[in-house]
Amino acid sequence: MRALKIVAVALGVTLAALIIIPLIVLAGLFVWLKLTEDADEEALELDQEGALPSV
């Protein structure tokens, strides 16, 4: 009976890890995207200012 509890706990921990780890990775990617989004917009603004006017 004790071995069954150990197997159940191990299975629960494994399933939790399979759900939690990808969520942490996705959250990290989302934060990274939000942090770098402003830098991308600033680079686009600089490109537009430096562009030659069309005739």
C-alpha angles and dihedrals in degrees: 000000000000091000090054090054091049091051091048092050091047090050091049092049091048093050091047090051091049089055101037100045096057090045090054090049092050091048090051092050091049092051091047090051092050092048094049095041093079092050090053092051091050090052091051091050091052091050091052092050092050096046118113114247113250117240 
